Amino acid sequence: MAKMRKFIITDTRHIAPFNQPARELSILNKPLWLAQRDALSDYCETEIPVESLKEVPRDQEEMIVHRDNLYFDEPFITDFITQARNTGTPCRAAFKPSDKAFTNYALPLSTSIHAEPRRDGNGKPVRDGRGRDVIDHYEIDLWYFPRGYQPEAPIIPIYVNSGGTEVGYYSVPDYMSNQGNLTHYLTKRAMLSVENWVHVFYANVIFGIFSIGHRFEAKQEESNLFRLKILWKALIEQTQVLSCSELVHIGKNCSIDPTAIIQGPTFIGDNVTIGPGAVIGNCFIGNNVNIAQGCQLMLSVVNDNCFLPFRAALFMSIMMENSILAQNTCLQMCIVGRDSFIGAGTTFTDFNLLPTPLKAESIDGKLERVGQVVLGGCVGHNCRLGSGLIIYPARMIESDVVLFATPSRRVIKKNISYEESDHHDLRPEVARLHKQKYPRRVEKIGEEAFLESW
């Protein structure tokens, strides 16, 4: 079948604390724009940026239109396009309120997902006993047009089901989970609008490497042939089933100590070094990564050129490119931006000691509930954090910040902006050694806004 055209609606809003548009942020070791392109590679070749749906040409060609901050994986887009082509009419991707995976992760902190009320026979919204609209479905900024964009033509919703399954930790003490369980909804098809650092976490971990592991388990439960293939590989390679090459994909020129334990599904890039006693389970590791002795990684994403010295640990966390996590430091449900350094022994806490709801700053600057009981913090790009800091749950540290561990500021209880960076208090000749590389968009004015970063 001939490939269709693709139009991308640009979203220039910056995502705090990175101070970059969503399309530039990393999802499974790829910038979002490249993840979108790869997911649509079987259907589209050309892509044309536009500022709104109104700019899409009204010709007779088959086309896809989506916003550039929308994350979707290949199973999601395949399901949507297959259903849409079968209708032969203009369509928009949607999901039902009953889809717990999308409602739990895509709806909080989002402004680009549109609620559509249920309507009666006269086209009027149906209201509940409290006078509120009953939501029929939610629509996202992903359209299919079989013969070009026609503003007057009705657009029908195409419901894509996440195939979510509840997985996690059960019988957890109530003071942490509030309900005895600490669970997530893992998906067969993933989608969300990236408008917050929390969405970057969801896309990489919950809808990313965690759901990839869930899909593997589902596949081996459904297919006896797949189970036999895994068992045969393990017998031939004389290794444990979860460590065989069918589940642990290793790139070129890697150096892995024989005492390291690696269990899949895990993806390891090229030129990776893994030291003695390292334990890695269900992770995505990029190229040129150095993981020293005694490190532990679980359900995490480590992008290209990162370094983890001895006894560093990651759990459900993301390290973007060129970052360092020093020894004896543990990140749980956190994000570290590119080119950042986290000092030894720094601790990111992930749940409130008293059961108050965790909140994060939305793209509109408002504090809103994230809908999760536990969540770590987020460090922007080009940050330098000293040793022994303690960061409260769901706090942000803006790009280009330097934090020294001092008696007056060792515990980080609030979001830290660039203006509060400790390097501003140093002598000018020392302070200027740390260059600001990721200013907020509102700070770029006049001619500077049009200059290339290089």
Sequence and secondary structure as in RCSB ss.txt:
>XXXX:A:sequence
MAKMRKFIITDTRHIAPFNQPARELSILNKPLWLAQRDALSDYCETEIPVESLKEVPRDQEEMIVHRDNLYFDEP
FITDFITQARNTGTPCRAAFKPSDKAFTNYALPLSTSIHAEPRRDGNGKPVRDGRGRDVIDHYEIDLWYFPRGYQ
PEAPIIPIYVNSGGTEVGYYSVPDYMSNQGNLTHYLTKRAMLSVENWVHVFYANVIFGIFSIGHRFEAKQEESNL
FRLKILWKALIEQTQVLSCSELVHIGKNCSIDPTAIIQGPTFIGDNVTIGPGAVIGNCFIGNNVNIAQGCQLMLS
VVNDNCFLPFRAALFMSIMMENSILAQNTCLQMCIVGRDSFIGAGTTFTDFNLLPTPLKAESIDGKLERVGQVVL
GGCVGHNCRLGSGLIIYPARMIESDVVLFATPSRRVIKKNISYEESDHHDLRPEVARLHKQKYPRRVEKIGEEAF
LESW
>XXXX:A:secstr
   EEEEEE    EETTTTEEGGGSEETTEEHHHHHHHHTTTTEEEEEEESSGGGS  SSS EEEEETTEEE HH
HHHHHHHHHHHHTS EEEEE TT HHHHHHTSTT SS EEEE B TTS B B TTS B EEEEEEEEEEETTS  
TTS  EEEE     EEEEEES  HHHHSSSEEEEEE SS EEE  SHHHHHIIIIIIIIIHHHHHHHHHHHH HH
HHHHHHHHHHHHTS GGGSTTTEEE SS EE TT EEESSEEE SS EE TT EEES EE SS EE TT EEES 
EE TT EE TT EEES EE TT EE TT EEES EE TT EE TT EE  S SS    EEE TTS EEE S S  
  EE TT EE TT EE TT EE TT EE  BTTBSEE S B GGG GGGGS HHHHTTS   S  GGG  GGGGG
S   
